[in-house]
Amino acid sequence: MNRDLDEIHRLQNCLESTKSSYRIPPTTKEESKHWYEGLGEGKYCLVCFRKNTILGYLHFKAYRLPFPCLKFEEIIVDMNKEPNKAADALINAVKEFRDRYAYNKIFAQSPENSTPIIEALERQGFKKTGAIKAYFFIDDHYVDMELREHP
């Protein structure tokens, strides 16, 4: 757990990651630990590893009836370590989660400039449903958020 938490902290503060996150670096270790402990009760995190290094993670929320759906809370992939493979693996895993537990839809949001995430969503069949102007603060400026859903 401590090693995983260190890797999550590294990824949350990595300047070379493509992010869909409300967190603005630098994130303290205590904030990362609080985030990690908050998982559960309808909040889940899927992580893509290569050996002991985290390539990316997808934090999502599962809503119950009357509208059973999944919603991305954040997705982060390391741009230096196979970002396309990590994004594809994470999105495929959440689709399998949806199928296994009979959820209806998956809603995703990500910055329009997060190319590996956007391309992975397109490859996995997510359709663009809209955008919100200047939603994410990344690299010292605001970027638009893209909204997508599957199926």
N, CA, C and O atoms as a GROMACS GRO file, in nm:
protein
  604
    1MET      N    1   0.081  -0.119   0.000
    1MET     CA    2   0.000   0.000   0.000
    1MET      C    3   0.086   0.126   0.000
    1MET      O    4   0.057   0.219  -0.075
    2ASN      N    5   0.189   0.131   0.082
    2ASN     CA    6   0.273   0.251   0.085
    2ASN      C    7   0.342   0.275  -0.048
    2ASN      O    8   0.352   0.389  -0.094
    3ARG      N    9   0.390   0.166  -0.110
    3ARG     CA   10   0.456   0.181  -0.240
    3ARG      C   11   0.355   0.229  -0.345
    3ARG      O   12   0.386   0.315  -0.427
    4ASP      N   13   0.233   0.172  -0.342
    4ASP     CA   14   0.129   0.217  -0.434
    4ASP      C   15   0.095   0.363  -0.411
    4ASP      O   16   0.077   0.440  -0.506
    5LEU      N   17   0.085   0.402  -0.286
    5LEU     CA   18   0.054   0.540  -0.253
    5LEU      C   19   0.165   0.634  -0.301
    5LEU      O   20   0.136   0.744  -0.349
    6ASP      N   21   0.290   0.592  -0.289
    6ASP     CA   22   0.401   0.672  -0.340
    6ASP      C   23   0.392   0.688  -0.492
    6ASP      O   24   0.420   0.795  -0.545
    7GLU      N   25   0.353   0.581  -0.561
    7GLU     CA   26   0.338   0.586  -0.706
    7GLU      C   27   0.221   0.677  -0.747
    7GLU      O   28   0.233   0.754  -0.842
    8ILE      N   29   0.110   0.668  -0.674
    8ILE     CA   30  -0.005   0.755  -0.701
    8ILE      C   31   0.036   0.901  -0.681
    8ILE      O   32   0.005   0.988  -0.763
    9HIS      N   33   0.108   0.927  -0.572
    9HIS     CA   34   0.155   1.063  -0.543
    9HIS      C   35   0.246   1.113  -0.654
    9HIS      O   36   0.237   1.228  -0.697
   10ARG      N   37   0.336   1.026  -0.700
   10ARG     CA   38   0.427   1.063  -0.810
   10ARG      C   39   0.348   1.101  -0.935
   10ARG      O   40   0.376   1.202  -0.999
   11LEU      N   41   0.249   1.020  -0.968
   11LEU     CA   42   0.170   1.043  -1.088
   11LEU      C   43   0.085   1.170  -1.076
   11LEU      O   44   0.071   1.244  -1.174
   12GLN      N   45   0.029   1.195  -0.960
   12GLN     CA   46  -0.053   1.315  -0.940
   12GLN      C   47   0.030   1.443  -0.951
   12GLN      O   48  -0.024   1.549  -0.981
   13ASN      N   49   0.160   1.432  -0.926
   13ASN     CA   50   0.248   1.550  -0.932
   13ASN      C   51   0.337   1.554  -1.055
   13ASN      O   52   0.412   1.649  -1.073
   14CYS      N   53   0.329   1.453  -1.140
   14CYS     CA   54   0.413   1.444  -1.258
   14CYS      C   55   0.371   1.551  -1.360
   14CYS      O   56   0.255   1.555  -1.401
   15LEU      N   57   0.463   1.635  -1.398
   15LEU     CA   58   0.432   1.739  -1.496
   15LEU      C   59   0.410   1.680  -1.634
   15LEU      O   60   0.343   1.741  -1.718
   16GLU      N   61   0.466   1.562  -1.659
   16GLU     CA   62   0.448   1.499  -1.789
   16GLU      C   63   0.337   1.397  -1.788
   16GLU      O   64   0.348   1.293  -1.853
   17SER      N   65   0.229   1.423  -1.714
   17SER     CA   66   0.114   1.334  -1.723
   17SER      C   67   0.001   1.411  -1.787
   17SER      O   68  -0.008   1.533  -1.776
   18THR      N   69  -0.083   1.337  -1.854
   18THR     CA   70  -0.201   1.398  -1.911
   18THR      C   71  -0.314   1.371  -1.813
   18THR      O   72  -0.337   1.256  -1.775
   19LYS      N   73  -0.383   1.474  -1.773
   19LYS     CA   74  -0.473   1.462  -1.659
   19LYS      C   75  -0.615   1.503  -1.691
   19LYS      O   76  -0.641   1.591  -1.773
   20SER      N   77  -0.703   1.437  -1.625
   20SER     CA   78  -0.842   1.477  -1.617
   20SER      C   79  -0.870   1.477  -1.468
   20SER      O   80  -0.922   1.380  -1.413
   21SER      N   81  -0.837   1.585  -1.402
   21SER     CA   82  -0.838   1.587  -1.257
   21SER      C   83  -0.867   1.728  -1.207
   21SER      O   84  -0.828   1.826  -1.271
   22TYR      N   85  -0.934   1.738  -1.094
   22TYR     CA   86  -0.956   1.868  -1.032
   22TYR      C   87  -0.836   1.908  -0.948
   22TYR      O   88  -0.828   2.023  -0.904
   23ARG      N   89  -0.743   1.815  -0.924
   23ARG     CA   90  -0.625   1.843  -0.841
   23ARG      C   91  -0.521   1.921  -0.921
   23ARG      O   92  -0.488   1.884  -1.034
   24ILE      N   93  -0.470   2.027  -0.864
   24ILE     CA   94  -0.365   2.105  -0.929
   24ILE      C   95  -0.235   2.080  -0.854
   24ILE      O   96  -0.227   2.108  -0.734
   25PRO      N   97  -0.131   2.028  -0.922
   25PRO     CA   98  -0.004   2.004  -0.852
   25PRO      C   99   0.054   2.134  -0.799
   25PRO      O  100   0.028   2.240  -0.855
   26PRO      N  101   0.132   2.129  -0.693
   26PRO     CA  102   0.176   2.008  -0.624
   26PRO      C  103   0.071   1.958  -0.524
   26PRO      O  104   0.006   2.035  -0.453
   27THR      N  105   0.057   1.828  -0.520
   27THR     CA  106  -0.031   1.760  -0.426
   27THR      C  107   0.057   1.701  -0.316
   27THR      O  108   0.156   1.635  -0.344
   28THR      N  109   0.021   1.725  -0.191
   28THR     CA  110   0.100   1.670  -0.081
   28THR      C  111   0.073   1.521  -0.065
   28THR      O  112  -0.028   1.470  -0.112
   29LYS      N  113   0.164   1.453   0.003
   29LYS     CA  114   0.144   1.311   0.030
   29LYS      C  115   0.020   1.289   0.117
   29LYS      O  116  -0.050   1.190   0.101
   30GLU      N  117  -0.006   1.381   0.206
   30GLU     CA  118  -0.125   1.370   0.292
   30GLU      C  119  -0.253   1.379   0.209
   30GLU      O  120  -0.349   1.307   0.236
   31GLU      N  121  -0.255   1.467   0.110
   31GLU     CA  122  -0.372   1.478   0.021
   31GLU      C  123  -0.389   1.350  -0.061
   31GLU      O  124  -0.502   1.304  -0.080
   32SER      N  125  -0.279   1.294  -0.109
   32SER     CA  126  -0.287   1.168  -0.183
   32SER      C  127  -0.338   1.056  -0.094
   32SER      O  128  -0.417   0.972  -0.138
   33LYS      N  129  -0.293   1.053   0.031
   33LYS     CA  130  -0.338   0.950   0.125
   33LYS      C  131  -0.487   0.965   0.154
   33LYS      O  132  -0.559   0.866   0.160
   34HIS      N  133  -0.532   1.088   0.173
   34HIS     CA  134  -0.674   1.113   0.198
   34HIS      C  135  -0.757   1.068   0.077
   34HIS      O  136  -0.863   1.008   0.095
   35TRP      N  137  -0.711   1.095  -0.045
   35TRP     CA  138  -0.778   1.051  -0.167
   35TRP      C  139  -0.786   0.898  -0.169
   35TRP      O  140  -0.891   0.841  -0.199
   36TYR      N  141  -0.675   0.832  -0.138
   36TYR     CA  142  -0.665   0.686  -0.140
   36TYR      C  143  -0.761   0.624  -0.039
   36TYR      O  144  -0.826   0.524  -0.069
   37GLU      N  145  -0.769   0.682   0.079
   37GLU     CA  146  -0.857   0.629   0.184
   37GLU      C  147  -1.004   0.656   0.153
   37GLU      O  148  -1.091   0.590   0.211
   38GLY      N  149  -1.034   0.749   0.065
   38GLY     CA  150  -1.172   0.782   0.030
   38GLY      C  151  -1.234   0.688  -0.071
   38GLY      O  152  -1.352   0.701  -0.102
   39LEU      N  153  -1.157   0.593  -0.122
   39LEU     CA  154  -1.212   0.497  -0.217
   39LEU      C  155  -1.306   0.402  -0.144
   39LEU      O  156  -1.287   0.374  -0.025
   40GLY      N  157  -1.404   0.353  -0.212
   40GLY     CA  158  -1.505   0.266  -0.152
   40GLY      C  159  -1.638   0.340  -0.148
   40GLY      O  160  -1.645   0.457  -0.185
   41GLU      N  161  -1.743   0.273  -0.103
   41GLU     CA  162  -1.876   0.334  -0.097
   41GLU      C  163  -1.915   0.394  -0.231
   41GLU      O  164  -1.958   0.510  -0.238
   42GLY      N  165  -1.901   0.318  -0.337
   42GLY     CA  166  -1.941   0.365  -0.469
   42GLY      C  167  -1.832   0.436  -0.545
   42GLY      O  168  -1.853   0.478  -0.659
   43LYS      N  169  -1.712   0.452  -0.485
   43LYS     CA  170  -1.599   0.514  -0.554
   43LYS      C  171  -1.493   0.407  -0.574
   43LYS      O  172  -1.456   0.335  -0.480
   44TYR      N  173  -1.443   0.397  -0.697
   44TYR     CA  174  -1.348   0.292  -0.732
   44TYR      C  175  -1.228   0.351  -0.805
   44TYR      O  176  -1.235   0.462  -0.859
   45CYS      N  177  -1.120   0.276  -0.807
   45CYS     CA  178  -1.001   0.317  -0.879
   45CYS      C  179  -0.942   0.195  -0.949
   45CYS      O  180  -0.915   0.093  -0.885
   46LEU      N  181  -0.924   0.207  -1.079
   46LEU     CA  182  -0.855   0.104  -1.156
   46LEU      C  183  -0.716   0.157  -1.187
   46LEU      O  184  -0.699   0.273  -1.223
   47VAL      N  185  -0.616   0.070  -1.174
   47VAL     CA  186  -0.477   0.114  -1.192
   47VAL      C  187  -0.410   0.025  -1.295
   47VAL      O  188  -0.430  -0.097  -1.297
   48CYS      N  189  -0.330   0.086  -1.381
   48CYS     CA  190  -0.253   0.013  -1.481
   48CYS      C  191  -0.107   0.013  -1.437
   48CYS      O  192  -0.044   0.118  -1.424
   49PHE      N  193  -0.052  -0.108  -1.414
   49PHE     CA  194   0.086  -0.125  -1.368
   49PHE      C  195   0.174  -0.183  -1.478
   49PHE      O  196   0.125  -0.254  -1.566
   50ARG      N  197   0.300  -0.153  -1.474
   50ARG     CA  198   0.405  -0.227  -1.544
   50ARG      C  199   0.512  -0.250  -1.440
   50ARG      O  200   0.580  -0.156  -1.397
   51LYS      N  201   0.528  -0.376  -1.401
   51LYS     CA  202   0.613  -0.415  -1.288
   51LYS      C  203   0.563  -0.341  -1.164
   51LYS      O  204   0.447  -0.361  -1.126
   52ASN      N  205   0.642  -0.258  -1.101
   52ASN     CA  206   0.598  -0.187  -0.982
   52ASN      C  207   0.568  -0.039  -1.008
   52ASN      O  208   0.549   0.038  -0.914
   53THR      N  209   0.562  -0.001  -1.133
   53THR     CA  210   0.539   0.138  -1.170
   53THR      C  211   0.395   0.155  -1.219
   53THR      O  212   0.348   0.076  -1.301
   54ILE      N  213   0.326   0.256  -1.169
   54ILE     CA  214   0.192   0.285  -1.215
   54ILE      C  215   0.201   0.368  -1.343
   54ILE      O  216   0.263   0.475  -1.345
   55LEU      N  217   0.138   0.318  -1.450
   55LEU     CA  218   0.135   0.389  -1.577
   55LEU      C  219   0.018   0.488  -1.583
   55LEU      O  220   0.021   0.585  -1.658
   56GLY      N  221  -0.084   0.462  -1.502
   56GLY     CA  222  -0.199   0.549  -1.498
   56GLY      C  223  -0.307   0.493  -1.409
   56GLY      O  224  -0.301   0.376  -1.368
   57TYR      N  225  -0.405   0.575  -1.378
   57TYR     CA  226  -0.519   0.527  -1.301
   57TYR      C  227  -0.646   0.597  -1.345
   57TYR      O  228  -0.643   0.707  -1.400
   58LEU      N  229  -0.757   0.530  -1.319
   58LEU     CA  230  -0.889   0.582  -1.351
   58LEU      C  231  -0.974   0.573  -1.225
   58LEU      O  232  -1.002   0.464  -1.176
   59HIS      N  233  -1.014   0.687  -1.175
   59HIS     CA  234  -1.099   0.697  -1.055
   59HIS      C  235  -1.240   0.724  -1.106
   59HIS      O  236  -1.263   0.820  -1.179
   60PHE      N  237  -1.337   0.638  -1.067
   60PHE     CA  238  -1.473   0.657  -1.115
   60PHE      C  239  -1.573   0.632  -1.004
   60PHE      O  240  -1.542   0.572  -0.901
   61LYS      N  241  -1.695   0.680  -1.027
   61LYS     CA  242  -1.803   0.666  -0.931
   61LYS      C  243  -1.913   0.582  -0.993
   61LYS      O  244  -1.943   0.597  -1.112
   62ALA      N  245  -1.973   0.495  -0.913
   62ALA     CA  246  -2.084   0.411  -0.958
   62ALA      C  247  -2.212   0.460  -0.892
   62ALA      O  248  -2.224   0.461  -0.770
   63TYR      N  249  -2.308   0.501  -0.974
   63TYR     CA  250  -2.436   0.549  -0.924
   63TYR      C  251  -2.536   0.434  -0.923
   63TYR      O  252  -2.530   0.346  -1.009
   64ARG      N  253  -2.626   0.435  -0.828
   64ARG     CA  254  -2.726   0.329  -0.812
   64ARG      C  255  -2.858   0.369  -0.878
   64ARG      O  256  -2.870   0.477  -0.936
   65LEU      N  257  -2.957   0.281  -0.866
   65LEU     CA  258  -3.089   0.308  -0.921
   65LEU      C  259  -3.143   0.441  -0.868
   65LEU      O  260  -3.112   0.474  -0.753
   66PRO      N  261  -3.218   0.515  -0.941
   66PRO     CA  262  -3.289   0.480  -1.062
   66PRO      C  263  -3.207   0.499  -1.190
   66PRO      O  264  -3.256   0.467  -1.298
   67PHE      N  265  -3.086   0.548  -1.181
   67PHE     CA  266  -3.004   0.570  -1.300
   67PHE      C  267  -2.867   0.507  -1.281
   67PHE      O  268  -2.770   0.576  -1.250
   68PRO      N  269  -2.858   0.375  -1.300
   68PRO     CA  270  -2.731   0.305  -1.277
   68PRO      C  271  -2.628   0.334  -1.387
   68PRO      O  272  -2.636   0.280  -1.497
   69CYS      N  273  -2.533   0.419  -1.354
   69CYS     CA  274  -2.430   0.454  -1.451
   69CYS      C  275  -2.296   0.469  -1.380
   69CYS      O  276  -2.290   0.475  -1.257
   70LEU      N  277  -2.191   0.476  -1.460
   70LEU     CA  278  -2.056   0.502  -1.409
   70LEU      C  279  -2.012   0.637  -1.462
   70LEU      O  280  -2.044   0.674  -1.575
   71LYS      N  281  -1.938   0.711  -1.380
   71LYS     CA  282  -1.890   0.843  -1.422
   71LYS      C  283  -1.743   0.857  -1.383
   71LYS      O  284  -1.705   0.837  -1.268
   72PHE      N  285  -1.661   0.892  -1.482
   72PHE     CA  286  -1.520   0.917  -1.455
   72PHE      C  287  -1.508   1.036  -1.361
   72PHE      O  288  -1.565   1.142  -1.386
   73GLU      N  289  -1.433   1.018  -1.253
   73GLU     CA  290  -1.399   1.130  -1.166
   73GLU      C  291  -1.266   1.191  -1.212
   73GLU      O  292  -1.251   1.313  -1.219
   74GLU      N  293  -1.170   1.105  -1.244
   74GLU     CA  294  -1.044   1.150  -1.300
   74GLU      C  295  -0.971   1.033  -1.364
   74GLU      O  296  -0.985   0.918  -1.323
   75ILE      N  297  -0.893   1.067  -1.465
   75ILE     CA  298  -0.805   0.969  -1.529
   75ILE      C  299  -0.672   1.039  -1.553
   75ILE      O  300  -0.666   1.150  -1.606
   76ILE      N  301  -0.566   0.971  -1.514
   76ILE     CA  302  -0.430   1.025  -1.529
   76ILE      C  303  -0.342   0.917  -1.588
   76ILE      O  304  -0.340   0.804  -1.538
   77VAL      N  305  -0.268   0.949  -1.693
   77VAL     CA  306  -0.170   0.856  -1.750
   77VAL      C  307  -0.036   0.928  -1.760
   77VAL      O  308  -0.030   1.048  -1.787
   78ASP      N  309   0.071   0.853  -1.740
   78ASP     CA  310   0.206   0.907  -1.748
   78ASP      C  311   0.247   0.915  -1.895
   78ASP      O  312   0.251   0.812  -1.964
   79MET      N  313   0.277   1.033  -1.943
   79MET     CA  314   0.310   1.053  -2.085
   79MET      C  315   0.442   0.988  -2.125
   79MET      O  316   0.466   0.965  -2.243
   80ASN      N  317   0.529   0.959  -2.028
   80ASN     CA  318   0.659   0.900  -2.059
   80ASN      C  319   0.658   0.748  -2.060
   80ASN      O  320   0.757   0.686  -2.099
   81LYS      N  321   0.549   0.688  -2.018
   81LYS     CA  322   0.546   0.542  -2.002
   81LYS      C  323   0.420   0.482  -2.065
   81LYS      O  324   0.324   0.451  -1.994
   82GLU      N  325   0.421   0.466  -2.196
   82GLU     CA  326   0.313   0.401  -2.270
   82GLU      C  327   0.174   0.459  -2.240
   82GLU      O  328   0.086   0.386  -2.194
   83PRO      N  329   0.154   0.589  -2.266
   83PRO     CA  330   0.024   0.650  -2.233
   83PRO      C  331  -0.093   0.592  -2.310
   83PRO      O  332  -0.203   0.579  -2.256
   84ASN      N  333  -0.072   0.556  -2.437
   84ASN     CA  334  -0.182   0.501  -2.518
   84ASN      C  335  -0.225   0.364  -2.467
   84ASN      O  336  -0.345   0.337  -2.456
   85LYS      N  337  -0.129   0.279  -2.435
   85LYS     CA  338  -0.162   0.146  -2.382
   85LYS      C  339  -0.230   0.157  -2.246
   85LYS      O  340  -0.326   0.085  -2.219
   86ALA      N  341  -0.181   0.246  -2.161
   86ALA     CA  342  -0.239   0.263  -2.028
   86ALA      C  343  -0.382   0.314  -2.038
   86ALA      O  344  -0.471   0.263  -1.971
   87ALA      N  345  -0.406   0.416  -2.121
   87ALA     CA  346  -0.541   0.471  -2.137
   87ALA      C  347  -0.636   0.365  -2.192
   87ALA      O  348  -0.748   0.352  -2.144
   88ASP      N  349  -0.592   0.290  -2.293
   88ASP     CA  350  -0.677   0.183  -2.348
   88ASP      C  351  -0.710   0.077  -2.244
   88ASP      O  352  -0.824   0.034  -2.232
   89ALA      N  353  -0.609   0.036  -2.167
   89ALA     CA  354  -0.630  -0.068  -2.065
   89ALA      C  355  -0.728  -0.021  -1.958
   89ALA      O  356  -0.814  -0.097  -1.915
   90LEU      N  357  -0.714   0.103  -1.913
   90LEU     CA  358  -0.802   0.156  -1.809
   90LEU      C  359  -0.946   0.169  -1.857
   90LEU      O  360  -1.039   0.133  -1.785
   91ILE      N  361  -0.964   0.220  -1.978
   91ILE     CA  362  -1.099   0.238  -2.031
   91ILE      C  363  -1.163   0.103  -2.060
   91ILE      O  364  -1.283   0.085  -2.036
   92ASN      N  365  -1.087   0.009  -2.110
   92ASN     CA  366  -1.140  -0.125  -2.133
   92ASN      C  367  -1.181  -0.190  -2.000
   92ASN      O  368  -1.284  -0.257  -1.994
   93ALA      N  369  -1.103  -0.169  -1.896
   93ALA     CA  370  -1.134  -0.227  -1.765
   93ALA      C  371  -1.264  -0.171  -1.707
   93ALA      O  372  -1.343  -0.244  -1.648
   94VAL      N  373  -1.287  -0.040  -1.724
   94VAL     CA  374  -1.412   0.017  -1.671
   94VAL      C  375  -1.531  -0.031  -1.754
   94VAL      O  376  -1.641  -0.045  -1.700
   95LYS      N  377  -1.512  -0.057  -1.883
   95LYS     CA  378  -1.620  -0.114  -1.964
   95LYS      C  379  -1.654  -0.255  -1.916
   95LYS      O  380  -1.771  -0.293  -1.911
   96GLU      N  381  -1.551  -0.333  -1.882
   96GLU     CA  382  -1.575  -0.467  -1.828
   96GLU      C  383  -1.646  -0.460  -1.694
   96GLU      O  384  -1.732  -0.544  -1.666
   97PHE      N  385  -1.612  -0.363  -1.610
   97PHE     CA  386  -1.681  -0.341  -1.482
   97PHE      C  387  -1.828  -0.313  -1.507
   97PHE      O  388  -1.915  -0.368  -1.440
   98ARG      N  389  -1.855  -0.226  -1.604
   98ARG     CA  390  -1.994  -0.193  -1.638
   98ARG      C  391  -2.072  -0.318  -1.679
   98ARG      O  392  -2.185  -0.339  -1.634
   99ASP      N  393  -2.013  -0.400  -1.764
   99ASP     CA  394  -2.079  -0.522  -1.810
   99ASP      C  395  -2.100  -0.622  -1.696
   99ASP      O  396  -2.206  -0.683  -1.686
  100ARG      N  397  -2.000  -0.639  -1.613
  100ARG     CA  398  -2.006  -0.736  -1.505
  100ARG      C  399  -2.115  -0.702  -1.404
  100ARG      O  400  -2.184  -0.791  -1.354
  101TYR      N  401  -2.130  -0.575  -1.374
  101TYR     CA  402  -2.226  -0.533  -1.271
  101TYR      C  403  -2.352  -0.467  -1.327
  101TYR      O  404  -2.426  -0.403  -1.252
  102ALA      N  405  -2.376  -0.481  -1.456
  102ALA     CA  406  -2.500  -0.440  -1.524
  102ALA      C  407  -2.533  -0.291  -1.508
  102ALA      O  408  -2.646  -0.256  -1.476
  103TYR      N  409  -2.435  -0.206  -1.531
  103TYR     CA  410  -2.461  -0.062  -1.535
  103TYR      C  411  -2.501  -0.024  -1.677
  103TYR      O  412  -2.463  -0.093  -1.772
  104ASN      N  413  -2.577   0.083  -1.693
  104ASN     CA  414  -2.629   0.122  -1.824
  104ASN      C  415  -2.528   0.197  -1.910
  104ASN      O  416  -2.502   0.159  -2.024
  105LYS      N  417  -2.472   0.303  -1.856
  105LYS     CA  418  -2.385   0.391  -1.934
  105LYS      C  419  -2.258   0.426  -1.857
  105LYS      O  420  -2.249   0.407  -1.736
  106ILE      N  421  -2.163   0.476  -1.933
  106ILE     CA  422  -2.041   0.532  -1.874
  106ILE      C  423  -2.029   0.674  -1.926
  106ILE      O  424  -2.035   0.699  -2.046
  107PHE      N  425  -2.012   0.768  -1.834
  107PHE     CA  426  -1.991   0.907  -1.871
  107PHE      C  427  -1.845   0.942  -1.841
  107PHE      O  428  -1.793   0.914  -1.733
  108ALA      N  429  -1.780   1.006  -1.940
  108ALA     CA  430  -1.639   1.042  -1.924
  108ALA      C  431  -1.622   1.190  -1.953
  108ALA      O  432  -1.690   1.248  -2.037
  109GLN      N  433  -1.529   1.249  -1.881
  109GLN     CA  434  -1.491   1.387  -1.908
  109GLN      C  435  -1.339   1.394  -1.904
  109GLN      O  436  -1.275   1.331  -1.820
  110SER      N  437  -1.284   1.470  -1.996
  110SER     CA  438  -1.139   1.484  -2.000
  110SER      C  439  -1.104   1.614  -2.073
  110SER      O  440  -1.184   1.666  -2.151
  111PRO      N  441  -0.984   1.666  -2.047
  111PRO     CA  442  -0.941   1.786  -2.119
  111PRO      C  443  -0.929   1.757  -2.268
  111PRO      O  444  -0.885   1.648  -2.307
  112GLU      N  445  -0.968   1.851  -2.350
  112GLU     CA  446  -0.961   1.831  -2.495
  112GLU      C  447  -0.818   1.816  -2.545
  112GLU      O  448  -0.796   1.765  -2.654
  113ASN      N  449  -0.719   1.860  -2.467
  113ASN     CA  450  -0.580   1.848  -2.510
  113ASN      C  451  -0.511   1.722  -2.457
  113ASN      O  452  -0.391   1.705  -2.478
  114SER      N  453  -0.584   1.633  -2.391
  114SER     CA  454  -0.526   1.507  -2.341
  114SER      C  455  -0.538   1.400  -2.450
  114SER      O  456  -0.625   1.313  -2.444
  115THR      N  457  -0.451   1.410  -2.547
  115THR     CA  458  -0.459   1.328  -2.668
  115THR      C  459  -0.467   1.177  -2.640
  115THR      O  460  -0.556   1.113  -2.696
  116PRO      N  461  -0.381   1.117  -2.557
  116PRO     CA  462  -0.393   0.971  -2.536
  116PRO      C  463  -0.528   0.930  -2.478
  116PRO      O  464  -0.581   0.825  -2.513
  117ILE      N  465  -0.583   1.012  -2.388
  117ILE     CA  466  -0.712   0.979  -2.328
  117ILE      C  467  -0.824   0.994  -2.430
  117ILE      O  468  -0.908   0.905  -2.443
  118ILE      N  469  -0.826   1.104  -2.504
  118ILE     CA  470  -0.930   1.128  -2.605
  118ILE      C  471  -0.926   1.020  -2.712
  118ILE      O  472  -1.030   0.967  -2.750
  119GLU      N  473  -0.806   0.987  -2.761
  119GLU     CA  474  -0.795   0.884  -2.865
  119GLU      C  475  -0.839   0.747  -2.813
  119GLU      O  476  -0.902   0.671  -2.886
  120ALA      N  477  -0.806   0.716  -2.689
  120ALA     CA  478  -0.850   0.588  -2.631
  120ALA      C  479  -1.002   0.584  -2.617
  120ALA      O  480  -1.063   0.481  -2.645
  121LEU      N  481  -1.062   0.694  -2.574
  121LEU     CA  482  -1.208   0.698  -2.564
  121LEU      C  483  -1.272   0.677  -2.701
  121LEU      O  484  -1.371   0.605  -2.712
  122GLU      N  485  -1.217   0.738  -2.804
  122GLU     CA  486  -1.270   0.720  -2.940
  122GLU      C  487  -1.254   0.576  -2.986
  122GLU      O  488  -1.347   0.520  -3.044
  123ARG      N  489  -1.137   0.516  -2.962
  123ARG     CA  490  -1.115   0.375  -3.002
  123ARG      C  491  -1.210   0.281  -2.929
  123ARG      O  492  -1.249   0.178  -2.984
  124GLN      N  493  -1.247   0.315  -2.806
  124GLN     CA  494  -1.333   0.229  -2.726
  124GLN      C  495  -1.482   0.256  -2.750
  124GLN      O  496  -1.566   0.197  -2.682
  125GLY      N  497  -1.515   0.343  -2.844
  125GLY     CA  498  -1.654   0.364  -2.882
  125GLY      C  499  -1.728   0.473  -2.806
  125GLY      O  500  -1.851   0.477  -2.814
  126PHE      N  501  -1.660   0.560  -2.734
  126PHE     CA  502  -1.725   0.670  -2.664
  126PHE      C  503  -1.760   0.780  -2.764
  126PHE      O  504  -1.678   0.815  -2.849
  127LYS      N  505  -1.880   0.833  -2.754
  127LYS     CA  506  -1.926   0.939  -2.843
  127LYS      C  507  -1.922   1.073  -2.770
  127LYS      O  508  -1.960   1.084  -2.654
  128LYS      N  509  -1.875   1.175  -2.841
  128LYS     CA  510  -1.868   1.309  -2.782
  128LYS      C  511  -2.009   1.366  -2.771
  128LYS      O  512  -2.086   1.362  -2.867
  129THR      N  513  -2.042   1.418  -2.653
  129THR     CA  514  -2.175   1.474  -2.630
  129THR      C  515  -2.171   1.623  -2.599
  129THR      O  516  -2.276   1.687  -2.593
  130GLY      N  517  -2.053   1.678  -2.581
  130GLY     CA  518  -2.045   1.822  -2.555
  130GLY      C  519  -1.910   1.863  -2.501
  130GLY      O  520  -1.816   1.784  -2.495
  131ALA      N  521  -1.903   1.989  -2.462
  131ALA     CA  522  -1.779   2.044  -2.407
  131ALA      C  523  -1.814   2.158  -2.312
  131ALA      O  524  -1.920   2.220  -2.323
  132ILE      N  525  -1.724   2.183  -2.219
  132ILE     CA  526  -1.739   2.297  -2.128
  132ILE      C  527  -1.612   2.380  -2.143
  132ILE      O  528  -1.501   2.329  -2.130
  133LYS      N  529  -1.630   2.508  -2.169
  133LYS     CA  530  -1.516   2.597  -2.195
  133LYS      C  531  -1.438   2.624  -2.066
  133LYS      O  532  -1.496   2.651  -1.961
  134ALA      N  533  -1.304   2.617  -2.077
  134ALA     CA  534  -1.211   2.657  -1.972
  134ALA      C  535  -1.241   2.590  -1.837
  134ALA      O  536  -1.251   2.659  -1.735
  135TYR      N  537  -1.254   2.459  -1.836
  135TYR     CA  538  -1.291   2.387  -1.715
  135TYR      C  539  -1.170   2.340  -1.634
  135TYR      O  540  -1.169   2.352  -1.511
  136PHE      N  541  -1.067   2.286  -1.701
  136PHE     CA  542  -0.949   2.234  -1.633
  136PHE      C  543  -0.836   2.335  -1.635
  136PHE      O  544  -0.815   2.404  -1.735
  137PHE      N  545  -0.762   2.346  -1.524
  137PHE     CA  546  -0.644   2.431  -1.516
  137PHE      C  547  -0.521   2.342  -1.529
  137PHE      O  548  -0.485   2.272  -1.434
  138ILE      N  549  -0.458   2.344  -1.645
  138ILE     CA  550  -0.344   2.256  -1.674
  138ILE      C  551  -0.232   2.340  -1.731
  138ILE      O  552  -0.254   2.422  -1.820
  139ASP      N  553  -0.111   2.318  -1.680
  139ASP     CA  554   0.007   2.389  -1.730
  139ASP      C  555  -0.013   2.540  -1.735
  139ASP      O  556   0.015   2.605  -1.836
  140ASP      N  557  -0.062   2.595  -1.626
  140ASP     CA  558  -0.077   2.739  -1.608
  140ASP      C  559  -0.182   2.806  -1.697
  140ASP      O  560  -0.180   2.928  -1.712
  141HIS      N  561  -0.272   2.728  -1.755
  141HIS     CA  562  -0.383   2.791  -1.829
  141HIS      C  563  -0.505   2.698  -1.829
  141HIS      O  564  -0.494   2.579  -1.800
  142TYR      N  565  -0.619   2.755  -1.861
  142TYR     CA  566  -0.743   2.679  -1.861
  142TYR      C  567  -0.766   2.616  -1.999
  142TYR      O  568  -0.741   2.678  -2.102
  143VAL      N  569  -0.814   2.491  -1.997
  143VAL     CA  570  -0.845   2.420  -2.121
  143VAL      C  571  -0.989   2.369  -2.114
  143VAL      O  572  -1.046   2.352  -2.006
  144ASP      N  573  -1.046   2.346  -2.230
  144ASP     CA  574  -1.184   2.300  -2.238
  144ASP      C  575  -1.195   2.153  -2.197
  144ASP      O  576  -1.102   2.074  -2.214
  145MET      N  577  -1.311   2.119  -2.142
  145MET     CA  578  -1.339   1.981  -2.104
  145MET      C  579  -1.432   1.920  -2.210
  145MET      O  580  -1.528   1.984  -2.254
  146GLU      N  581  -1.401   1.799  -2.249
  146GLU     CA  582  -1.481   1.726  -2.343
  146GLU      C  583  -1.565   1.623  -2.268
  146GLU      O  584  -1.513   1.552  -2.182
  147LEU      N  585  -1.693   1.614  -2.300
  147LEU     CA  586  -1.784   1.518  -2.238
  147LEU      C  587  -1.813   1.407  -2.339
  147LEU      O  588  -1.839   1.432  -2.456
  148ARG      N  589  -1.808   1.282  -2.290
  148ARG     CA  590  -1.835   1.166  -2.374
  148ARG      C  591  -1.919   1.065  -2.298
  148ARG      O  592  -1.924   1.066  -2.175
  149GLU      N  593  -1.986   0.976  -2.374
  149GLU     CA  594  -2.062   0.869  -2.310
  149GLU      C  595  -2.052   0.741  -2.393
  149GLU      O  596  -2.026   0.744  -2.513
  150HIS      N  597  -2.074   0.630  -2.323
  150HIS     CA  598  -2.071   0.497  -2.387
  150HIS      C  599  -2.183   0.415  -2.328
  150HIS      O  600  -2.195   0.420  -2.206
  151PRO      N  601  -2.263   0.343  -2.394
  151PRO     CA  602  -2.275   0.330  -2.539
  151PRO      C  603  -2.354   0.442  -2.598
  151PRO      O  604  -2.374   0.446  -2.719
   0.00000   0.00000   0.00000
